[in-house]
Amino acid sequence: MLSPIGDLFGGAFAPPQTAPKPSGRRRRILLAQPSLGLSRLLKATLGDDFDYWDVASGDELAAALRQANPDLVMIDLALPGPDVLNLCASMQDGRANGRLSVVLLSSTPLASELAQVAGIDATILKPFRPLELLDTIYGLVGDEVRRIRHLR
C-alpha cells in the first residue's frame, strides 16, 4: 500500500518495510545535519529500519561517533564547526569496529570530487531524490534485498 508520499510521486514511492535483521541489531545512522527539517525528511524517507542519532555541528560529531557507534554517517557539507572534509577523513582512522560508511549531502556539484579525496563513500546532491537516497544507503549498509525492492 502506498503512503500519501507515494501519491505525491505518482505512486512511485512506497515507504520502507521493516523486516528483522539477520544480526539481531538494527543499523545505526548518525545524521550530522545543521537543519532539523532536513534531518526529519531523511528519517521519513529512510523509514524505521534504522536507529538514528542527530548532531547539529562538527563539534558534537566526535562524541556522538563514540557513543552511537554508527554503521553510517550522513553529513552535510554545510555543517557548522570544524572542516567537514577533514572530519570525514579522520572518521575512517578512528573507526574501531570495522569500516564506517560516510555519505556527504551537499548542494555543491563540486562536492563529489572533494569527497573522493576525503575518503567519503557517496555524495548525494540536494535536493535529493528519495529513491536515490534509499539506493545509496541500503547499498552501503549491505542490505541488497531492500535496495532492490526500492528500485522497483
C-alpha atoms as one frame of an Amber mdcrd trajectory, in Angstrom:
protein
   0.000   0.000   0.000   1.381   3.399  -0.945   1.599   6.221   1.525   0.421
   9.802   0.890   4.039  10.462  -0.098   3.590   7.875  -2.853   0.645   9.863
  -4.162   2.882  12.927  -4.474   5.310  10.946  -6.616   2.649   9.406  -8.821
   2.636   6.152  -6.865   6.345   5.529  -7.441   7.370   5.671  -3.783   6.491
   3.094  -1.165   7.894   3.585   2.349  10.449   1.029   3.539   9.023  -2.128
   5.073  10.507  -3.309   8.345  11.948  -6.811   8.460  14.101  -8.490  11.120
  17.843  -8.025  10.718  19.883 -11.215  10.488  22.331  -9.871  13.063  19.563
  -9.002  15.528  20.836  -5.401  15.760  19.267  -2.523  13.927  21.709  -0.498
  11.902  22.603   2.938  13.238  22.775   6.117  11.218  24.345   9.270  12.611
  22.762  12.310  10.973  25.126  15.283  11.126  22.766  17.934   9.797  22.505
  21.635  10.653  18.821  21.622   9.680  16.251  19.863  11.864  13.854  19.904
   8.902  16.308  18.045   6.658  17.040  15.551   9.407  13.312  14.827   9.730
  12.980  14.456   5.961  15.873  11.975   5.866  14.303   9.900   8.648  10.907
   9.933   6.945  12.482   8.822   3.667  14.592   6.038   5.191  11.832   4.819
   7.494  12.076   2.817  10.671  14.654   0.256   9.533  17.360   2.221  11.368
  18.173   3.769  14.731  19.060   7.436  14.342  21.364   9.787  16.219  21.337
  13.509  15.480  24.036  16.155  15.801  23.883  19.724  14.540  27.585  20.655
  14.481  31.020  19.251  13.812  31.896  19.835  17.466  29.192  17.348  18.559
  30.203  14.775  15.967  33.272  13.218  17.649  31.436  12.444  20.895  28.437
  11.100  19.007  30.658   8.780  16.962  31.950   7.181  20.169  28.518   6.903
  21.800  26.417   5.818  18.830  28.968   3.507  17.166  27.127   4.065  13.860
  27.223   1.952  10.740  26.835   5.035   8.577  27.255   8.792   8.957  25.272
  11.144   6.763  26.991  14.512   6.987  26.044  17.837   5.428  28.827  19.851
   3.808  27.277  22.952   5.420  27.688  21.524   8.946  28.997  24.272  11.260
  32.229  23.745  13.163  35.465  22.123  12.052  36.041  21.472   8.345  33.641
  18.742   7.230  36.035  17.100   4.775  38.785  16.820   7.410  36.231  15.369
   9.845  35.254  12.744   7.263  38.866  11.763   6.619  39.519  11.387  10.360
  36.386   9.236  10.844  37.949   6.405   8.856  41.080   6.478  11.031  39.151
   6.297  14.295  36.700   3.510  13.499  37.257   0.671  15.982  34.777  -1.964
  14.749  35.395  -2.065  11.022  34.735   0.378   8.235  32.390   3.298   8.706
  30.359   4.329   5.669  30.114   8.072   5.111  27.627   9.875   2.874  28.059
  13.568   2.124  24.994  15.700   1.422  25.677  18.889  -0.468  24.096  21.426
  -2.767  27.511  21.989  -4.397  28.201  19.880  -7.525  31.961  20.030  -6.848
  31.417  18.155  -3.581  31.771  14.776  -5.319  35.362  15.477  -6.293  36.216
  16.804  -2.837  34.515  13.812  -1.213  36.709  11.329  -3.065  39.834  12.946
  -1.648  38.400  12.722   1.896  37.523   9.011   1.565  33.766   9.569   1.533
  31.789   6.633   0.157  28.992   8.541  -1.595  27.784  12.055  -2.306  24.133
  12.972  -2.659  23.283  16.352  -4.129  20.443  18.385  -2.645  17.675  18.413
  -3.464  17.885  14.635  -3.464  15.525  12.100  -4.978  14.084   9.690  -2.369
  14.850   6.571  -4.421  18.444   7.702  -4.960  18.843   8.136  -1.203  17.373
   4.703  -0.470  19.532   3.023  -3.111  22.685   4.660  -1.763  22.040   3.958
   1.918  20.902   0.347   1.510  23.809  -0.290  -0.842  26.307   0.973   1.729
  24.878  -0.938   4.687  24.828  -4.138   2.649  21.076  -4.666   2.507  20.743
  -5.740  -1.113  17.224  -7.166  -0.652  15.773  -3.822   0.457  17.849  -1.964
  -2.126  16.403  -3.992  -4.994  12.851  -3.745  -3.613  13.031   0.061  -3.564
  14.304   0.243  -7.122  11.183  -1.471  -8.463
